[in-house]
């Protein structure tokens, strides 16, 4: 998993900003989204699920559902690619 070509990220006080330089669109992830995306990029869906479970009081299934939803949204906007 990687950010798509032309997508840059910048940590901000309340999360992460993604800039799609191809379209000029700016996206914001809150702290939870930032944590999930970082783990997705480093280790995939299972790593992101584990990171959310370690940080928040949530079940593995709920965390996985959130990760899958985030990934689907990022892929639909062509912000990430499966490497």
mmCIF file as gemmi writes it, N, C-alpha and C atoms, coordinates in Angstrom:
data_model
loop_
_atom_site.group_PDB
_atom_site.id
_atom_site.type_symbol
_atom_site.label_atom_id
_atom_site.label_alt_id
_atom_site.label_comp_id
_atom_site.label_asym_id
_atom_site.label_entity_id
_atom_site.label_seq_id
_atom_site.pdbx_PDB_ins_code
_atom_site.Cartn_x
_atom_site.Cartn_y
_atom_site.Cartn_z
_atom_site.occupancy
_atom_site.B_iso_or_equiv
_atom_site.pdbx_formal_charge
_atom_site.auth_seq_id
_atom_site.auth_asym_id
_atom_site.pdbx_PDB_model_num
ATOM 1 N N . UNK Axp A 1 ? 0.845 -1.164 0 1 0 ? 1 A 1
ATOM 2 C CA . UNK Axp A 1 ? 0 0 0 1 0 ? 1 A 1
ATOM 3 C C . UNK Axp A 1 ? 0.897 1.236 0 1 0 ? 1 A 1
ATOM 4 N N . UNK Axp A 2 ? 0.506 2.226 -0.783 1 0 ? 2 A 1
ATOM 5 C CA . UNK Axp A 2 ? 1.288 3.456 -0.862 1 0 ? 2 A 1
ATOM 6 C C . UNK Axp A 2 ? 0.367 4.604 -1.26 1 0 ? 2 A 1
ATOM 7 N N . UNK Axp A 3 ? 0.793 5.813 -0.942 1 0 ? 3 A 1
ATOM 8 C CA . UNK Axp A 3 ? 0.074 6.967 -1.468 1 0 ? 3 A 1
ATOM 9 C C . UNK Axp A 3 ? 0.257 6.968 -2.983 1 0 ? 3 A 1
ATOM 10 N N . UNK Axp A 4 ? -0.765 7.362 -3.677 1 0 ? 4 A 1
ATOM 11 C CA . UNK Axp A 4 ? -0.696 7.418 -5.131 1 0 ? 4 A 1
ATOM 12 C C . UNK Axp A 4 ? 0.273 8.512 -5.567 1 0 ? 4 A 1
ATOM 13 N N . UNK Axp A 5 ? 0.806 8.362 -6.764 1 0 ? 5 A 1
ATOM 14 C CA . UNK Axp A 5 ? 1.691 9.374 -7.328 1 0 ? 5 A 1
ATOM 15 C C . UNK Axp A 5 ? 0.915 10.691 -7.398 1 0 ? 5 A 1
ATOM 16 N N . UNK Axp A 6 ? 1.544 11.753 -6.924 1 0 ? 6 A 1
ATOM 17 C CA . UNK Axp A 6 ? 0.891 13.054 -6.946 1 0 ? 6 A 1
ATOM 18 C C . UNK Axp A 6 ? 0.094 13.358 -5.687 1 0 ? 6 A 1
ATOM 19 N N . UNK Axp A 7 ? 0.146 12.465 -4.704 1 0 ? 7 A 1
ATOM 20 C CA . UNK Axp A 7 ? -0.539 12.699 -3.431 1 0 ? 7 A 1
ATOM 21 C C . UNK Axp A 7 ? 0.527 12.889 -2.36 1 0 ? 7 A 1
ATOM 22 N N . UNK Axp A 8 ? 0.425 13.99 -1.637 1 0 ? 8 A 1
ATOM 23 C CA . UNK Axp A 8 ? 1.364 14.255 -0.548 1 0 ? 8 A 1
ATOM 24 C C . UNK Axp A 8 ? 0.596 14.374 0.758 1 0 ? 8 A 1
ATOM 25 N N . UNK Axp A 9 ? 1.301 14.139 1.845 1 0 ? 9 A 1
ATOM 26 C CA . UNK Axp A 9 ? 0.665 14.199 3.158 1 0 ? 9 A 1
ATOM 27 C C . UNK Axp A 9 ? 1.453 15.122 4.071 1 0 ? 9 A 1
ATOM 28 N N . UNK Axp A 10 ? 0.714 15.795 4.953 1 0 ? 10 A 1
ATOM 29 C CA . UNK Axp A 10 ? 1.322 16.681 5.93 1 0 ? 10 A 1
ATOM 30 C C . UNK Axp A 10 ? 0.606 16.506 7.258 1 0 ? 10 A 1
ATOM 31 N N . UNK Axp A 11 ? 1.348 16.104 8.294 1 0 ? 11 A 1
ATOM 32 C CA . UNK Axp A 11 ? 0.727 16.039 9.62 1 0 ? 11 A 1
ATOM 33 C C . UNK Axp A 11 ? 0.328 17.445 10.072 1 0 ? 11 A 1
ATOM 34 N N . UNK Axp A 12 ? -0.836 17.55 10.687 1 0 ? 12 A 1
ATOM 35 C CA . UNK Axp A 12 ? -1.319 18.805 11.245 1 0 ? 12 A 1
ATOM 36 C C . UNK Axp A 12 ? -1.752 18.546 12.683 1 0 ? 12 A 1
ATOM 37 N N . UNK Axp A 13 ? -2.051 19.585 13.405 1 0 ? 13 A 1
ATOM 38 C CA . UNK Axp A 13 ? -2.378 19.473 14.826 1 0 ? 13 A 1
ATOM 39 C C . UNK Axp A 13 ? -3.482 18.456 15.086 1 0 ? 13 A 1
ATOM 40 N N . UNK Axp A 14 ? -4.486 18.438 14.244 1 0 ? 14 A 1
ATOM 41 C CA . UNK Axp A 14 ? -5.642 17.575 14.497 1 0 ? 14 A 1
ATOM 42 C C . UNK Axp A 14 ? -5.744 16.383 13.55 1 0 ? 14 A 1
ATOM 43 N N . UNK Axp A 15 ? -4.599 15.962 12.976 1 0 ? 15 A 1
ATOM 44 C CA . UNK Axp A 15 ? -4.639 14.785 12.114 1 0 ? 15 A 1
ATOM 45 C C . UNK Axp A 15 ? -3.643 14.855 10.974 1 0 ? 15 A 1
ATOM 46 N N . UNK Axp A 16 ? -4.145 14.661 9.765 1 0 ? 16 A 1
ATOM 47 C CA . UNK Axp A 16 ? -3.287 14.608 8.581 1 0 ? 16 A 1
ATOM 48 C C . UNK Axp A 16 ? -4.016 15.231 7.405 1 0 ? 16 A 1
ATOM 49 N N . UNK Axp A 17 ? -3.294 16.027 6.637 1 0 ? 17 A 1
ATOM 50 C CA . UNK Axp A 17 ? -3.847 16.594 5.412 1 0 ? 17 A 1
ATOM 51 C C . UNK Axp A 17 ? -3.241 15.862 4.222 1 0 ? 17 A 1
ATOM 52 N N . UNK Axp A 18 ? -4.098 15.453 3.304 1 0 ? 18 A 1
ATOM 53 C CA . UNK Axp A 18 ? -3.659 14.838 2.056 1 0 ? 18 A 1
ATOM 54 C C . UNK Axp A 18 ? -3.952 15.821 0.93 1 0 ? 18 A 1
ATOM 55 N N . UNK Axp A 19 ? -2.959 16.095 0.111 1 0 ? 19 A 1
ATOM 56 C CA . UNK Axp A 19 ? -3.124 16.971 -1.043 1 0 ? 19 A 1
ATOM 57 C C . UNK Axp A 19 ? -3.008 16.125 -2.296 1 0 ? 19 A 1
ATOM 58 N N . UNK Axp A 20 ? -4.072 16.125 -3.087 1 0 ? 20 A 1
ATOM 59 C CA . UNK Axp A 20 ? -4.043 15.466 -4.386 1 0 ? 20 A 1
ATOM 60 C C . UNK Axp A 20 ? -3.62 16.524 -5.392 1 0 ? 20 A 1
ATOM 61 N N . UNK Axp A 21 ? -2.339 16.533 -5.718 1 0 ? 21 A 1
ATOM 62 C CA . UNK Axp A 21 ? -1.78 17.544 -6.609 1 0 ? 21 A 1
ATOM 63 C C . UNK Axp A 21 ? -2.337 17.432 -8.021 1 0 ? 21 A 1
ATOM 64 N N . UNK Axp A 22 ? -2.896 16.282 -8.367 1 0 ? 22 A 1
ATOM 65 C CA . UNK Axp A 22 ? -3.458 16.089 -9.709 1 0 ? 22 A 1
ATOM 66 C C . UNK Axp A 22 ? -4.756 16.863 -9.871 1 0 ? 22 A 1
ATOM 67 N N . UNK Axp A 23 ? -5.562 16.92 -8.814 1 0 ? 23 A 1
ATOM 68 C CA . UNK Axp A 23 ? -6.863 17.582 -8.893 1 0 ? 23 A 1
ATOM 69 C C . UNK Axp A 23 ? -6.925 18.884 -8.106 1 0 ? 23 A 1
ATOM 70 N N . UNK Axp A 24 ? -5.945 19.074 -7.215 1 0 ? 24 A 1
ATOM 71 C CA . UNK Axp A 24 ? -5.965 20.239 -6.35 1 0 ? 24 A 1
ATOM 72 C C . UNK Axp A 24 ? -6.836 20.064 -5.109 1 0 ? 24 A 1
ATOM 73 N N . UNK Axp A 25 ? -7.397 18.879 -4.942 1 0 ? 25 A 1
ATOM 74 C CA . UNK Axp A 25 ? -8.267 18.619 -3.79 1 0 ? 25 A 1
ATOM 75 C C . UNK Axp A 25 ? -7.43 18.385 -2.54 1 0 ? 25 A 1
ATOM 76 N N . UNK Axp A 26 ? -7.937 18.87 -1.416 1 0 ? 26 A 1
ATOM 77 C CA . UNK Axp A 26 ? -7.306 18.672 -0.119 1 0 ? 26 A 1
ATOM 78 C C . UNK Axp A 26 ? -8.266 17.864 0.736 1 0 ? 26 A 1
ATOM 79 N N . UNK Axp A 27 ? -7.732 16.841 1.4 1 0 ? 27 A 1
ATOM 80 C CA . UNK Axp A 27 ? -8.518 15.967 2.27 1 0 ? 27 A 1
ATOM 81 C C . UNK Axp A 27 ? -7.917 16.013 3.665 1 0 ? 27 A 1
ATOM 82 N N . UNK Axp A 28 ? -8.765 15.851 4.658 1 0 ? 28 A 1
ATOM 83 C CA . UNK Axp A 28 ? -8.294 15.861 6.044 1 0 ? 28 A 1
ATOM 84 C C . UNK Axp A 28 ? -8.697 14.563 6.731 1 0 ? 28 A 1
ATOM 85 N N . UNK Axp A 29 ? -7.739 13.957 7.415 1 0 ? 29 A 1
ATOM 86 C CA . UNK Axp A 29 ? -8.012 12.796 8.261 1 0 ? 29 A 1
ATOM 87 C C . UNK Axp A 29 ? -7.835 13.224 9.708 1 0 ? 29 A 1
ATOM 88 N N . UNK Axp A 30 ? -8.759 12.812 10.568 1 0 ? 30 A 1
ATOM 89 C CA . UNK Axp A 30 ? -8.598 13.09 11.989 1 0 ? 30 A 1
ATOM 90 C C . UNK Axp A 30 ? -7.506 12.175 12.545 1 0 ? 30 A 1
ATOM 91 N N . UNK Axp A 31 ? -7.272 12.257 13.86 1 0 ? 31 A 1
ATOM 92 C CA . UNK Axp A 31 ? -6.209 11.444 14.466 1 0 ? 31 A 1
ATOM 93 C C . UNK Axp A 31 ? -6.416 9.949 14.222 1 0 ? 31 A 1
ATOM 94 N N . UNK Axp A 32 ? -7.647 9.495 14.3 1 0 ? 32 A 1
ATOM 95 C CA . UNK Axp A 32 ? -7.931 8.076 14.088 1 0 ? 32 A 1
ATOM 96 C C . UNK Axp A 32 ? -7.625 7.677 12.645 1 0 ? 32 A 1
ATOM 97 N N . UNK Axp A 33 ? -8.045 8.49 11.703 1 0 ? 33 A 1
ATOM 98 C CA . UNK Axp A 33 ? -7.748 8.224 10.304 1 0 ? 33 A 1
ATOM 99 C C . UNK Axp A 33 ? -6.256 8.262 10.019 1 0 ? 33 A 1
ATOM 100 N N . UNK Axp A 34 ? -5.561 9.189 10.654 1 0 ? 34 A 1
ATOM 101 C CA . UNK Axp A 34 ? -4.109 9.302 10.512 1 0 ? 34 A 1
ATOM 102 C C . UNK Axp A 34 ? -3.436 8.027 11.006 1 0 ? 34 A 1
ATOM 103 N N . UNK Axp A 35 ? -3.835 7.563 12.19 1 0 ? 35 A 1
ATOM 104 C CA . UNK Axp A 35 ? -3.289 6.326 12.745 1 0 ? 35 A 1
ATOM 105 C C . UNK Axp A 35 ? -3.563 5.145 11.812 1 0 ? 35 A 1
ATOM 106 N N . UNK Axp A 36 ? -4.804 5.042 11.34 1 0 ? 36 A 1
ATOM 107 C CA . UNK Axp A 36 ? -5.176 3.929 10.465 1 0 ? 36 A 1
ATOM 108 C C . UNK Axp A 36 ? -4.409 3.981 9.147 1 0 ? 36 A 1
ATOM 109 N N . UNK Axp A 37 ? -4.304 5.158 8.544 1 0 ? 37 A 1
ATOM 110 C CA . UNK Axp A 37 ? -3.591 5.27 7.27 1 0 ? 37 A 1
ATOM 111 C C . UNK Axp A 37 ? -2.112 4.942 7.435 1 0 ? 37 A 1
ATOM 112 N N . UNK Axp A 38 ? -1.493 5.447 8.484 1 0 ? 38 A 1
ATOM 113 C CA . UNK Axp A 38 ? -0.083 5.152 8.729 1 0 ? 38 A 1
ATOM 114 C C . UNK Axp A 38 ? 0.145 3.654 8.85 1 0 ? 38 A 1
ATOM 115 N N . UNK Axp A 39 ? -0.722 2.991 9.616 1 0 ? 39 A 1
ATOM 116 C CA . UNK Axp A 39 ? -0.596 1.54 9.78 1 0 ? 39 A 1
ATOM 117 C C . UNK Axp A 39 ? -0.895 0.805 8.482 1 0 ? 39 A 1
ATOM 118 N N . UNK Axp A 40 ? -1.867 1.277 7.715 1 0 ? 40 A 1
ATOM 119 C CA . UNK Axp A 40 ? -2.159 0.671 6.407 1 0 ? 40 A 1
ATOM 120 C C . UNK Axp A 40 ? -0.933 0.736 5.498 1 0 ? 40 A 1
ATOM 121 N N . UNK Axp A 41 ? -0.304 1.895 5.452 1 0 ? 41 A 1
ATOM 122 C CA . UNK Axp A 41 ? 0.857 2.072 4.58 1 0 ? 41 A 1
ATOM 123 C C . UNK Axp A 41 ? 2.034 1.228 5.041 1 0 ? 41 A 1
ATOM 124 N N . UNK Axp A 42 ? 2.16 1.047 6.348 1 0 ? 42 A 1
ATOM 125 C CA . UNK Axp A 42 ? 3.275 0.282 6.894 1 0 ? 42 A 1
ATOM 126 C C . UNK Axp A 42 ? 3.057 -1.225 6.865 1 0 ? 42 A 1
ATOM 127 N N . UNK Axp A 43 ? 1.785 -1.663 7.031 1 0 ? 43 A 1
ATOM 128 C CA . UNK Axp A 43 ? 1.584 -3.1 7.187 1 0 ? 43 A 1
ATOM 129 C C . UNK Axp A 43 ? 0.277 -3.671 6.701 1 0 ? 43 A 1
ATOM 130 N N . UNK Axp A 44 ? -0.579 -2.856 6.127 1 0 ? 44 A 1
ATOM 131 C CA . UNK Axp A 44 ? -1.829 -3.365 5.582 1 0 ? 44 A 1
ATOM 132 C C . UNK Axp A 44 ? -2.993 -3.346 6.565 1 0 ? 44 A 1
ATOM 133 N N . UNK Axp A 45 ? -4.061 -3.99 6.152 1 0 ? 45 A 1
ATOM 134 C CA . UNK Axp A 45 ? -5.321 -3.963 6.885 1 0 ? 45 A 1
ATOM 135 C C . UNK Axp A 45 ? -5.198 -4.52 8.297 1 0 ? 45 A 1
ATOM 136 N N . UNK Axp A 46 ? -4.52 -5.632 8.44 1 0 ? 46 A 1
ATOM 137 C CA . UNK Axp A 46 ? -4.399 -6.239 9.776 1 0 ? 46 A 1
ATOM 138 C C . UNK Axp A 46 ? -3.594 -5.352 10.715 1 0 ? 46 A 1
ATOM 139 N N . UNK Axp A 47 ? -2.548 -4.721 10.208 1 0 ? 47 A 1
ATOM 140 C CA . UNK Axp A 47 ? -1.754 -3.813 11.032 1 0 ? 47 A 1
ATOM 141 C C . UNK Axp A 47 ? -2.578 -2.608 11.461 1 0 ? 47 A 1
ATOM 142 N N . UNK Axp A 48 ? -3.384 -2.088 10.554 1 0 ? 48 A 1
ATOM 143 C CA . UNK Axp A 48 ? -4.229 -0.938 10.887 1 0 ? 48 A 1
ATOM 144 C C . UNK Axp A 48 ? -5.29 -1.329 11.908 1 0 ? 48 A 1
ATOM 145 N N . UNK Axp A 49 ? -5.87 -2.504 11.747 1 0 ? 49 A 1
ATOM 146 C CA . UNK Axp A 49 ? -6.855 -3 12.715 1 0 ? 49 A 1
ATOM 147 C C . UNK Axp A 49 ? -6.226 -3.127 14.092 1 0 ? 49 A 1
ATOM 148 N N . UNK Axp A 50 ? -5.051 -3.711 14.156 1 0 ? 50 A 1
ATOM 149 C CA . UNK Axp A 50 ? -4.347 -3.885 15.433 1 0 ? 50 A 1
ATOM 150 C C . UNK Axp A 50 ? -4.004 -2.54 16.06 1 0 ? 50 A 1
ATOM 151 N N . UNK Axp A 51 ? -3.591 -1.579 15.249 1 0 ? 51 A 1
ATOM 152 C CA . UNK Axp A 51 ? -3.242 -0.252 15.77 1 0 ? 51 A 1
ATOM 153 C C . UNK Axp A 51 ? -4.453 0.428 16.391 1 0 ? 51 A 1
ATOM 154 N N . UNK Axp A 52 ? -5.601 0.329 15.721 1 0 ? 52 A 1
ATOM 155 C CA . UNK Axp A 52 ? -6.82 0.939 16.274 1 0 ? 52 A 1
ATOM 156 C C . UNK Axp A 52 ? -7.242 0.251 17.563 1 0 ? 52 A 1
ATOM 157 N N . UNK Axp A 53 ? -7.146 -1.07 17.599 1 0 ? 53 A 1
ATOM 158 C CA . UNK Axp A 53 ? -7.505 -1.814 18.815 1 0 ? 53 A 1
ATOM 159 C C . UNK Axp A 53 ? -6.578 -1.469 19.972 1 0 ? 53 A 1
ATOM 160 N N . UNK Axp A 54 ? -5.304 -1.263 19.679 1 0 ? 54 A 1
ATOM 161 C CA . UNK Axp A 54 ? -4.342 -0.931 20.725 1 0 ? 54 A 1
ATOM 162 C C . UNK Axp A 54 ? -4.569 0.474 21.28 1 0 ? 54 A 1
ATOM 163 N N . UNK Axp A 55 ? -5.053 1.36 20.444 1 0 ? 55 A 1
ATOM 164 C CA . UNK Axp A 55 ? -5.214 2.768 20.846 1 0 ? 55 A 1
ATOM 165 C C . UNK Axp A 55 ? -6.59 3.069 21.434 1 0 ? 55 A 1
ATOM 166 N N . UNK Axp A 56 ? -7.629 2.411 20.928 1 0 ? 56 A 1
ATOM 167 C CA . UNK Axp A 56 ? -8.998 2.724 21.319 1 0 ? 56 A 1
ATOM 168 C C . UNK Axp A 56 ? -9.701 1.495 21.896 1 0 ? 56 A 1
ATOM 169 N N . UNK Axp A 57 ? -10.696 1.745 22.7 1 0 ? 57 A 1
ATOM 170 C CA . UNK Axp A 57 ? -11.512 0.662 23.263 1 0 ? 57 A 1
ATOM 171 C C . UNK Axp A 57 ? -12.532 0.246 22.208 1 0 ? 57 A 1
ATOM 172 N N . UNK Axp A 58 ? -12.129 -0.671 21.355 1 0 ? 58 A 1
ATOM 173 C CA . UNK Axp A 58 ? -12.998 -1.121 20.267 1 0 ? 58 A 1
ATOM 174 C C . UNK Axp A 58 ? -12.755 -2.601 20.017 1 0 ? 58 A 1
ATOM 175 N N . UNK Axp A 59 ? -13.707 -3.219 19.364 1 0 ? 59 A 1
ATOM 176 C CA . UNK Axp A 59 ? -13.533 -4.625 19.01 1 0 ? 59 A 1
ATOM 177 C C . UNK Axp A 59 ? -12.727 -4.714 17.717 1 0 ? 59 A 1
ATOM 178 N N . UNK Axp A 60 ? -12.119 -5.856 17.506 1 0 ? 60 A 1
ATOM 179 C CA . UNK Axp A 60 ? -11.365 -6.073 16.273 1 0 ? 60 A 1
ATOM 180 C C . UNK Axp A 60 ? -12.271 -5.949 15.053 1 0 ? 60 A 1
ATOM 181 N N . UNK Axp A 61 ? -13.493 -6.439 15.163 1 0 ? 61 A 1
ATOM 182 C CA . UNK Axp A 61 ? -14.415 -6.373 14.022 1 0 ? 61 A 1
ATOM 183 C C . UNK Axp A 61 ? -14.784 -4.924 13.69 1 0 ? 61 A 1
ATOM 184 N N . UNK Axp A 62 ? -15.078 -4.127 14.712 1 0 ? 62 A 1
ATOM 185 C CA . UNK Axp A 62 ? -15.413 -2.714 14.462 1 0 ? 62 A 1
ATOM 186 C C . UNK Axp A 62 ? -14.214 -1.968 13.886 1 0 ? 62 A 1
ATOM 187 N N . UNK Axp A 63 ? -13.032 -2.234 14.427 1 0 ? 63 A 1
ATOM 188 C CA . UNK Axp A 63 ? -11.834 -1.581 13.916 1 0 ? 63 A 1
ATOM 189 C C . UNK Axp A 63 ? -11.584 -1.986 12.469 1 0 ? 63 A 1
ATOM 190 N N . UNK Axp A 64 ? -11.727 -3.261 12.171 1 0 ? 64 A 1
ATOM 191 C CA . UNK Axp A 64 ? -11.521 -3.742 10.798 1 0 ? 64 A 1
ATOM 192 C C . UNK Axp A 64 ? -12.534 -3.119 9.846 1 0 ? 64 A 1
ATOM 193 N N . UNK Axp A 65 ? -13.788 -3.032 10.279 1 0 ? 65 A 1
ATOM 194 C CA . UNK Axp A 65 ? -14.816 -2.396 9.447 1 0 ? 65 A 1
ATOM 195 C C . UNK Axp A 65 ? -14.442 -0.95 9.13 1 0 ? 65 A 1
ATOM 196 N N . UNK Axp A 66 ? -13.945 -0.227 10.148 1 0 ? 66 A 1
ATOM 197 C CA . UNK Axp A 66 ? -13.532 1.162 9.928 1 0 ? 66 A 1
ATOM 198 C C . UNK Axp A 66 ? -12.352 1.249 8.973 1 0 ? 66 A 1
ATOM 199 N N . UNK Axp A 67 ? -11.395 0.348 9.123 1 0 ? 67 A 1
ATOM 200 C CA . UNK Axp A 67 ? -10.225 0.34 8.244 1 0 ? 67 A 1
ATOM 201 C C . UNK Axp A 67 ? -10.64 0.034 6.804 1 0 ? 67 A 1
ATOM 202 N N . UNK Axp A 68 ? -11.494 -0.94 6.632 1 0 ? 68 A 1
ATOM 203 C CA . UNK Axp A 68 ? -11.961 -1.305 5.286 1 0 ? 68 A 1
ATOM 204 C C . UNK Axp A 68 ? -12.713 -0.137 4.652 1 0 ? 68 A 1
ATOM 205 N N . UNK Axp A 69 ? -13.529 0.553 5.442 1 0 ? 69 A 1
ATOM 206 C CA . UNK Axp A 69 ? -14.272 1.718 4.928 1 0 ? 69 A 1
ATOM 207 C C . UNK Axp A 69 ? -13.308 2.846 4.543 1 0 ? 69 A 1
ATOM 208 N N . UNK Axp A 70 ? -12.325 3.12 5.403 1 0 ? 70 A 1
ATOM 209 C CA . UNK Axp A 70 ? -11.339 4.15 5.087 1 0 ? 70 A 1
ATOM 210 C C . UNK Axp A 70 ? -10.59 3.797 3.815 1 0 ? 70 A 1
ATOM 211 N N . UNK Axp A 71 ? -10.132 2.563 3.704 1 0 ? 71 A 1
ATOM 212 C CA . UNK Axp A 71 ? -9.392 2.134 2.525 1 0 ? 71 A 1
ATOM 213 C C . UNK Axp A 71 ? -10.236 2.265 1.259 1 0 ? 71 A 1
ATOM 214 N N . UNK Axp A 72 ? -11.489 1.857 1.329 1 0 ? 72 A 1
ATOM 215 C CA . UNK Axp A 72 ? -12.378 1.962 0.163 1 0 ? 72 A 1
ATOM 216 C C . UNK Axp A 72 ? -12.554 3.425 -0.251 1 0 ? 72 A 1
ATOM 217 N N . UNK Axp A 73 ? -12.686 4.302 0.718 1 0 ? 73 A 1
ATOM 218 C CA . UNK Axp A 73 ? -12.84 5.728 0.426 1 0 ? 73 A 1
ATOM 219 C C . UNK Axp A 73 ? -11.582 6.297 -0.207 1 0 ? 73 A 1
ATOM 220 N N . UNK Axp A 74 ? -10.424 5.961 0.352 1 0 ? 74 A 1
ATOM 221 C CA . UNK Axp A 74 ? -9.163 6.448 -0.202 1 0 ? 74 A 1
ATOM 222 C C . UNK Axp A 74 ? -8.916 5.908 -1.605 1 0 ? 74 A 1
ATOM 223 N N . UNK Axp A 75 ? -9.256 4.647 -1.827 1 0 ? 75 A 1
ATOM 224 C CA . UNK Axp A 75 ? -9.101 4.067 -3.17 1 0 ? 75 A 1
ATOM 225 C C . UNK Axp A 75 ? -10.072 4.688 -4.162 1 0 ? 75 A 1
ATOM 226 N N . UNK Axp A 76 ? -11.289 4.941 -3.734 1 0 ? 76 A 1
ATOM 227 C CA . UNK Axp A 76 ? -12.288 5.549 -4.628 1 0 ? 76 A 1
ATOM 228 C C . UNK Axp A 76 ? -11.843 6.941 -5.084 1 0 ? 76 A 1
ATOM 229 N N . UNK Axp A 77 ? -11.149 7.64 -4.211 1 0 ? 77 A 1
ATOM 230 C CA . UNK Axp A 77 ? -10.64 8.973 -4.538 1 0 ? 77 A 1
ATOM 231 C C . UNK Axp A 77 ? -9.247 8.91 -5.166 1 0 ? 77 A 1
ATOM 232 N N . UNK Axp A 78 ? -8.753 7.694 -5.365 1 0 ? 78 A 1
ATOM 233 C CA . UNK Axp A 78 ? -7.452 7.435 -5.98 1 0 ? 78 A 1
ATOM 234 C C . UNK Axp A 78 ? -6.309 8.113 -5.226 1 0 ? 78 A 1
ATOM 235 N N . UNK Axp A 79 ? -6.39 8.066 -3.886 1 0 ? 79 A 1
ATOM 236 C CA . UNK Axp A 79 ? -5.357 8.647 -3.042 1 0 ? 79 A 1
ATOM 237 C C . UNK Axp A 79 ? -4.317 7.62 -2.639 1 0 ? 79 A 1
ATOM 238 N N . UNK Axp A 80 ? -4.678 6.342 -2.656 1 0 ? 80 A 1
ATOM 239 C CA . UNK Axp A 80 ? -3.743 5.264 -2.347 1 0 ? 80 A 1
ATOM 240 C C . UNK Axp A 80 ? -3.807 4.198 -3.428 1 0 ? 80 A 1
ATOM 241 N N . UNK Axp A 81 ? -2.743 3.433 -3.509 1 0 ? 81 A 1
ATOM 242 C CA . UNK Axp A 81 ? -2.713 2.3 -4.431 1 0 ? 81 A 1
ATOM 243 C C . UNK Axp A 81 ? -2.196 1.085 -3.674 1 0 ? 81 A 1
ATOM 244 N N . UNK Axp A 82 ? -2.651 -0.069 -4.082 1 0 ? 82 A 1
ATOM 245 C CA . UNK Axp A 82 ? -2.134 -1.307 -3.508 1 0 ? 82 A 1
ATOM 246 C C . UNK Axp A 82 ? -0.86 -1.653 -4.249 1 0 ? 82 A 1
ATOM 247 N N . UNK Axp A 83 ? 0.239 -1.676 -3.512 1 0 ? 83 A 1
ATOM 248 C CA . UNK Axp A 83 ? 1.538 -1.902 -4.144 1 0 ? 83 A 1
ATOM 249 C C . UNK Axp A 83 ? 1.863 -3.386 -4.195 1 0 ? 83 A 1
